[in-house]
Amino acid sequence: DEFITLLKEKHLIDYFRVHSELKEAFIEGFRFGYESRTADLVLGPHVEKAAGDIGADMADEFVKVIDEFERGWPRVLKDAVNIFVTLIIEGSYADREAFIKHSMEIYREKYKKTAAINKNPTQMAYTEGGTLLHLNVHAVLTLPTEAQFKAAIYHNSFVAMGDEMGKNYRHNLIKRDAVIERLRRIKPAFKEVIEPRGNKSKSKWWYNYVELRKHFVRGYQGSDGSSVFKSMAIEAEIIGK
């Protein structure tokens, strides 16, 4: 085990990454300690085990990078939704636009850089021996567009608001008048973004209204959920009778 560690660690022998001439020098030196045939019998299995360990370590590192992105995206989006729900209910259009504008400014720069890589996805790297490699990174660099990112914030905010209002109303934690007042406050935000899949056959506000209604019904869990929500939406002057 100690010899395998020596072979694979970067700060020790680093057998697999060093220049081929250094590797040959190591093998030649190793054979001084053994008869030639015995040296190969000793070194071979250890190199094989070290290679297997490094392969597993590299795969583990790659998976960690992917996992971090998969955990990070929902975490950031959830935080954005928690803030944006308050901005929809209590803030103005200007407040929401300021939030989106500053978010998009930072995201836009990253998106542009990634889009440029996607147009020419070949990245170059040199091996230890000086060979130039052309690496295609297109498969791992697909980011949502700015419009999709904005729509995701709005969409998930309506999902969260609808579900939470439905649950709170079911448990009598929010009164009918308070729900109606909240719907009045939410109404302007229905028109601010198109639905996330870009279906232009639907009006902007209708898609967002339906999302809110659907998740209110889900949170409410009563068989009369749709009619309860509809009556409050009429009173809030979101829809007609």
Disulfide bonds with the S-S distance in Angstrom:
none
